[in-house]
Amino acid sequence: MGVLTKRIAVLPGDGIGPEVCTEAIKVLEAVSERFGHQFELDVQLMGACAIDATGDPLPESTLQACFEADAILLGAIGDPKYDNNPAAKVRPEQGLLRLRKSLGLFANIRPVTAYDVLLEHSPLKADRIQGADMLIYRELTGGIYFGEKGRTADGAYDHCTYTREEIVRIAHLAFQSATTRRNKLTLVDKANVLETSRLWREVVQQIAPEYPSVAVDYLFVDNAAMQMILNPKQFDVILTENMFGDIISDEASVIAGSLGLLPSASVGETAAMFEPIHGSYPQAKGKGIANPIATILSVAMMLEHFGMQEEADLVKEAVDYTLDKNVLTPELRADHPFTTEQVGAFIANYVQEGGESFRHLKNIEIGISTII
């Protein structure tokens, strides 16, 4: 692949967001130096920091920067002063929902991997989760979260609606992805009860013949939640609607042993946003203990989105090596942990050296000390 120039809107956000974004940008810069690509970064406010500065969680200038970018890198949003105040009229999360809707980000994609060296950190038994490697496609702009809602004299309602087109566009993405993995797709629904789920199943059954190599199975969401604990290795690509996806992807995140390892992408027809799945973790702000790996893996997903597969693979290889060498922040290494900045520097240097020469350092501790 030739040298490319890409414009990236960076929304560091709140809490540990700016710290983990700083490390992810180091890795992007390492990719740039090694492969010659140019990444133009446009840093903007979003979340609680944007409310504090402008009164709006998603200022117009930020939205405009996102429209003009080839991709968006988001840190994390949220602040206790808004979370703990039910009377707050303006909340950081409103900015995120509005951003997804404005950019038409209809598919949320979450890889979940059980890394061998970290199996002990999961609350689940190692033999259950070893080898688990799945990709969850969650529909992001339809369903019950966006349906008509309201109160009646003595009750409340939330309408769940889906159009055929909303299901078709994400189903194709999930099927295409399955053809590059292990050729298995699981639709998670509740078609024994819900009419919207019956439509999902109908559409997937109509599309399936276009992907003859992909084996499709169907699980009711309650059974899928149980199977995620009993035998997560059975899953390859999971496709599901908004609320089920919200719940099942959080359940799956426990397999990895740390939220600090899990990246995500939200894509639309023209826009794409990449972010770690963890929150803003305000208690850790400024302490240098936040794990930057989820954000760095989100950058790897961004590189894949740009068609930079070799570059993305090198970033993922660098993360594997970092886990293998136990260069980890406190939640994964209680004794003599490394800082956010040290983990980021270690990964960035691996990428910059191209892996080979980095691994040949006589003593990895020397390697770490020369970097840090």
C-alpha positions as CSV (number, residue, x, y, z in Angstrom):
1,M,0.0,0.0,0.0
2,G,1.2,3.5,-0.8
3,V,1.6,6.3,1.7
4,L,-1.7,7.8,2.8
5,T,-2.8,11.0,4.5
6,K,-5.8,10.7,6.9
7,R,-7.5,13.3,9.0
8,I,-8.5,12.1,12.5
9,A,-10.8,14.0,14.9
10,V,-9.5,13.3,18.4
11,L,-12.1,13.6,21.3
12,P,-10.1,12.8,24.5
13,G,-13.1,13.5,26.7
14,D,-13.2,13.2,30.5
15,G,-11.4,11.3,33.3
16,I,-8.7,9.0,32.0
17,G,-9.8,9.7,28.4
18,P,-7.0,12.3,27.7
19,E,-4.3,10.0,29.2
20,V,-5.2,6.9,27.2
21,C,-5.6,9.0,24.0
22,T,-2.1,10.4,24.4
23,E,-0.7,6.9,24.4
24,A,-2.8,5.8,21.4
25,I,-1.6,8.9,19.5
26,K,2.0,7.8,20.3
27,V,1.3,4.5,18.6
28,L,-0.3,6.3,15.6
29,E,2.9,8.5,15.3
30,A,5.0,5.3,15.4
31,V,2.9,3.9,12.5
32,S,3.4,7.1,10.7
33,E,7.2,7.0,11.2
34,R,7.5,3.4,10.2
35,F,5.2,3.3,7.2
36,G,5.3,7.0,6.1
37,H,1.6,7.7,6.4
38,Q,0.5,11.2,7.5
39,F,-2.1,11.5,10.3
40,E,-3.5,15.0,10.7
41,L,-5.0,15.2,14.2
42,D,-7.8,17.6,15.1
43,V,-8.3,17.6,18.9
44,Q,-11.8,18.7,20.0
45,L,-13.9,18.9,23.2
46,M,-16.7,16.5,24.0
47,G,-18.4,15.3,27.1
48,A,-18.3,16.8,30.6
49,C,-15.3,19.0,29.7
50,A,-17.3,20.4,26.8
51,I,-20.3,21.1,29.1
52,D,-18.0,22.9,31.5
53,A,-16.4,25.0,28.6
54,T,-19.5,25.6,26.4
55,G,-22.6,24.3,28.2
56,D,-23.0,21.7,25.4
57,P,-21.6,18.1,25.5
58,L,-21.2,18.1,21.7
59,P,-20.3,21.7,20.5
60,E,-21.1,22.5,16.9
61,S,-17.3,22.9,16.2
62,T,-16.7,19.3,17.4
63,L,-19.5,17.9,15.3
64,Q,-18.1,19.8,12.3
65,A,-14.6,18.4,12.9
66,C,-16.1,14.9,13.0
67,F,-17.9,15.3,9.7
68,E,-14.7,16.5,8.1
69,A,-12.5,13.7,9.5
70,D,-11.7,10.3,7.9
71,A,-12.2,8.7,11.4
72,I,-12.8,9.7,15.0
73,L,-10.8,8.6,18.0
74,L,-12.8,9.0,21.3
75,G,-11.3,8.5,24.8
76,A,-14.0,8.3,27.3
77,I,-16.8,10.6,28.6
78,G,-18.6,11.0,31.9
79,D,-18.1,12.8,35.2
80,P,-19.5,12.0,38.7
81,K,-20.9,15.5,39.0
82,Y,-23.3,14.7,36.2
83,D,-23.7,10.9,36.8
84,N,-24.8,11.4,40.4
85,N,-27.2,14.2,39.8
86,P,-30.6,12.9,38.4
87,A,-31.7,16.5,38.0
88,A,-28.9,17.4,35.6
89,K,-30.6,18.6,32.4
90,V,-27.4,18.3,30.3
91,R,-25.4,15.1,30.5
92,P,-22.1,14.0,28.8
93,E,-23.9,10.9,27.4
94,Q,-26.3,13.0,25.4
95,G,-23.4,14.2,23.4
96,L,-22.4,10.6,22.5
97,L,-26.0,9.6,21.5
98,R,-26.3,12.7,19.4
99,L,-22.9,12.1,17.7
100,R,-23.8,8.5,16.8
101,K,-27.1,9.7,15.4
102,S,-25.7,12.7,13.5
103,L,-23.0,10.7,11.9
104,G,-25.3,7.7,11.2
105,L,-23.1,5.2,13.1
106,F,-25.4,2.3,12.9
107,A,-23.0,-0.6,13.7
108,N,-21.1,-1.1,16.9
109,I,-18.3,-3.7,16.5
110,R,-16.6,-5.2,19.6
111,P,-13.9,-7.9,19.5
112,V,-13.6,-9.9,22.6
113,T,-10.4,-12.1,23.0
114,A,-9.3,-14.3,25.9
115,Y,-5.6,-13.8,26.0
116,D,-3.8,-16.9,27.3
117,V,-1.4,-14.9,29.6
118,L,-4.4,-13.1,31.3
119,L,-6.8,-16.0,31.8
120,E,-6.4,-15.8,35.6
121,H,-7.7,-12.3,35.6
122,S,-11.2,-13.4,34.4
123,P,-13.7,-14.5,37.1
124,L,-14.6,-17.3,34.7
125,K,-12.7,-20.6,34.8
126,A,-9.7,-20.7,32.4
127,D,-10.8,-23.9,30.7
128,R,-14.1,-22.3,29.8
129,I,-12.7,-19.2,28.2
130,Q,-9.3,-20.3,26.8
131,G,-9.4,-19.8,23.0
132,A,-12.5,-17.5,23.0
133,D,-12.3,-15.0,20.2
134,M,-15.5,-13.3,19.0
135,L,-16.7,-10.2,17.2
136,I,-20.0,-8.7,18.3
137,Y,-22.1,-6.6,15.8
138,R,-24.6,-4.5,17.7
139,E,-27.1,-2.3,15.8
140,L,-26.7,1.2,17.2
141,T,-29.4,3.6,16.0
142,G,-32.7,1.7,16.1
143,G,-34.7,-0.3,18.5
144,I,-36.1,0.5,21.9
145,Y,-33.5,3.2,22.8
146,F,-34.7,5.4,20.0
147,G,-38.4,4.4,19.8
148,E,-41.2,6.6,21.0
149,K,-41.4,6.7,24.8
150,G,-43.6,8.3,27.3
151,R,-45.9,8.1,30.4
152,T,-49.5,7.3,30.7
153,A,-51.8,8.2,33.6
154,D,-50.5,5.2,35.6
155,G,-47.7,3.7,33.5
156,A,-45.0,4.2,30.9
157,Y,-44.0,2.8,27.5
158,D,-40.9,2.4,25.3
159,H,-41.6,1.4,21.7
160,C,-39.2,-0.9,19.8
161,T,-39.2,-0.5,16.1
162,Y,-36.9,-1.7,13.3
163,T,-37.1,-1.3,9.5
164,R,-35.9,-3.9,7.1
165,E,-33.2,-1.6,5.8
166,E,-31.8,-1.0,9.3
167,I,-31.3,-4.8,9.7
168,V,-30.0,-5.4,6.1
169,R,-27.2,-2.9,6.3
170,I,-25.6,-4.3,9.5
171,A,-26.3,-7.9,8.6
172,H,-24.2,-7.5,5.5
173,L,-21.3,-6.1,7.5
174,A,-21.5,-9.0,10.0
175,F,-21.7,-11.6,7.2
176,Q,-18.7,-10.0,5.3
177,S,-16.7,-10.1,8.6
178,A,-17.5,-13.8,9.2
179,T,-16.1,-14.6,5.8
180,T,-12.7,-13.2,6.9
181,R,-12.8,-15.1,10.2
182,R,-14.2,-18.6,10.9
183,N,-17.3,-18.5,8.8
184,K,-19.8,-18.7,11.5
185,L,-22.5,-16.1,12.4
186,T,-24.9,-16.3,15.3
187,L,-28.1,-14.1,15.3
188,V,-29.2,-13.3,18.9
189,D,-32.8,-12.4,19.1
190,K,-36.1,-13.2,20.9
191,A,-38.1,-14.4,18.0
192,N,-40.3,-16.6,20.1
193,V,-41.9,-13.5,21.6
194,L,-41.0,-10.2,19.8
195,E,-42.2,-9.2,16.3
196,T,-39.1,-7.1,15.7
197,S,-37.0,-10.2,16.4
198,R,-39.0,-12.2,13.9
199,L,-38.2,-9.5,11.3
200,W,-34.5,-9.8,12.2
201,R,-34.6,-13.5,11.7
202,E,-36.5,-13.3,8.5
203,V,-34.0,-10.7,7.0
204,V,-31.0,-12.7,8.1
205,Q,-32.5,-15.9,6.5
206,Q,-33.0,-14.0,3.3
207,I,-29.4,-12.7,3.2
208,A,-27.7,-15.9,4.3
209,P,-27.7,-17.5,0.8
210,E,-25.5,-14.6,-0.5
211,Y,-22.7,-15.9,1.9
212,P,-22.7,-19.7,1.2
213,S,-19.5,-20.2,3.2
214,V,-21.0,-18.8,6.4
215,A,-22.8,-21.2,8.8
216,V,-25.6,-19.4,10.5
217,D,-27.2,-20.3,13.8
218,Y,-29.9,-18.6,15.9
219,L,-30.1,-18.2,19.6
220,F,-32.7,-16.6,21.8
221,V,-31.0,-13.9,23.9
222,D,-31.6,-15.6,27.3
223,N,-29.9,-18.8,26.0
224,A,-27.2,-16.7,24.4
225,A,-26.4,-15.0,27.7
226,M,-26.1,-18.5,29.3
227,Q,-23.9,-19.9,26.5
228,M,-21.6,-16.9,26.8
229,I,-20.7,-18.2,30.3
230,L,-21.0,-22.0,29.5
231,N,-19.1,-22.1,26.3
232,P,-17.9,-18.7,24.8
233,K,-15.6,-20.5,22.4
234,Q,-18.6,-21.5,20.2
235,F,-19.0,-17.9,19.1
236,D,-17.3,-16.3,16.1
237,V,-19.4,-13.4,14.8
238,I,-22.5,-12.4,16.8
239,L,-25.2,-10.2,15.2
240,T,-27.9,-8.6,17.3
241,E,-30.2,-5.6,17.9
242,N,-29.4,-2.5,20.1
243,M,-30.5,-3.5,23.6
244,F,-29.5,-7.1,23.4
245,G,-26.2,-6.0,22.0
246,D,-25.7,-3.6,24.8
247,I,-26.2,-6.3,27.4
248,I,-24.4,-9.2,25.7
249,S,-21.3,-7.3,24.8
250,D,-20.9,-6.1,28.4
251,E,-21.3,-9.7,29.6
252,A,-18.7,-10.9,27.0
253,S,-16.3,-8.3,28.2
254,V,-15.7,-10.3,31.4
255,I,-14.0,-13.0,29.4
256,A,-11.0,-10.7,28.6
257,G,-10.3,-10.2,32.3
258,S,-10.2,-6.4,32.0
259,L,-12.2,-3.7,30.4
260,G,-8.9,-2.0,29.8
261,L,-8.2,-4.4,26.9
262,L,-11.4,-4.1,24.9
263,P,-11.6,-1.8,21.9
264,S,-14.6,-0.9,19.7
265,A,-15.7,0.7,16.5
266,S,-18.9,2.4,15.5
267,V,-19.3,2.7,11.8
268,G,-21.8,4.2,9.4
269,E,-22.1,4.7,5.6
270,T,-19.4,7.4,5.6
271,A,-18.2,7.9,9.2
272,A,-16.3,5.7,11.7
273,M,-15.5,6.2,15.3
274,F,-13.1,4.2,17.5
275,E,-13.1,4.0,21.2
276,P,-12.2,1.8,24.2
277,I,-15.3,0.3,25.9
278,H,-14.3,1.3,29.4
279,G,-15.7,4.4,31.0
280,S,-13.9,7.6,32.1
281,Y,-12.8,6.0,35.5
282,P,-12.6,9.4,37.2
283,Q,-11.0,7.9,40.4
284,A,-7.9,7.1,38.3
285,K,-7.5,10.4,36.6
286,G,-4.0,11.8,36.6
287,K,-2.5,8.8,38.5
288,G,-0.9,7.1,35.6
289,I,-2.6,3.8,36.3
290,A,-5.1,3.7,33.5
291,N,-4.6,0.9,31.0
292,P,-4.1,2.4,27.5
293,I,-4.3,-1.0,25.6
294,A,-8.1,-0.8,24.8
295,T,-7.5,2.6,23.1
296,I,-4.4,1.4,21.3
297,L,-6.4,-1.6,20.0
298,S,-9.1,0.8,18.9
299,V,-6.4,2.5,16.8
300,A,-5.6,-0.9,15.3
301,M,-9.3,-1.2,14.3
302,M,-9.0,2.3,12.8
303,L,-6.0,1.2,10.8
304,E,-7.9,-1.8,9.5
305,H,-10.8,0.5,8.5
306,F,-8.3,2.6,6.5
307,G,-7.2,-0.6,4.7
308,M,-3.8,-0.6,6.6
309,Q,-3.9,-4.3,7.5
310,E,-0.1,-4.7,7.9
311,E,0.0,-1.7,10.2
312,A,-2.9,-2.9,12.2
313,D,-1.4,-6.4,12.6
314,L,1.9,-4.9,13.8
315,V,0.0,-2.9,16.5
316,K,-1.8,-6.0,17.6
317,E,1.4,-8.0,17.6
318,A,3.0,-5.2,19.8
319,V,0.1,-5.6,22.3
320,D,0.5,-9.4,22.4
321,Y,4.2,-8.9,23.1
322,T,3.5,-6.4,25.8
323,L,1.0,-8.8,27.5
324,D,3.5,-11.6,27.1
325,K,6.3,-9.6,28.8
326,N,3.9,-8.5,31.6
327,V,4.4,-4.8,30.8
328,L,1.1,-3.9,32.4
329,T,-0.8,-1.3,34.5
330,P,-1.9,-2.2,38.1
331,E,-5.2,-3.9,37.4
332,L,-3.3,-6.6,35.5
333,R,-0.1,-6.5,37.4
334,A,-0.3,-5.7,41.1
335,D,3.4,-6.1,41.9
336,H,5.7,-3.5,40.3
337,P,3.2,-2.3,37.7
338,F,4.1,0.0,34.8
339,T,2.5,3.4,34.3
340,T,0.0,4.3,31.5
341,E,2.8,6.2,29.8
342,Q,5.3,3.3,30.1
343,V,2.9,0.8,28.5
344,G,2.2,3.3,25.7
345,A,5.9,3.9,25.1
346,F,6.7,0.2,25.1
347,I,4.0,-0.5,22.4
348,A,4.9,2.5,20.3
349,N,8.6,1.6,20.3
350,Y,7.8,-2.0,19.3
351,V,5.8,-0.6,16.3
352,Q,8.4,1.9,15.4
353,E,11.2,-0.8,15.4
354,G,8.9,-3.2,13.4
355,G,8.9,-5.8,16.1
356,E,12.0,-7.9,15.0
357,S,14.8,-5.7,16.2
358,F,12.8,-4.8,19.3
359,R,12.4,-8.4,20.3
360,H,16.2,-8.9,19.8
361,L,17.1,-6.6,22.7
362,K,19.2,-8.8,24.9
363,N,17.3,-8.0,28.0
364,I,13.7,-6.9,27.9
365,E,14.2,-4.9,31.1
366,I,17.0,-3.0,29.4
367,G,14.7,-2.4,26.5
368,I,12.1,-1.0,28.8
369,S,14.5,1.2,30.7
370,T,15.9,2.6,27.5
371,I,12.5,3.5,26.2
372,I,11.1,4.9,29.4
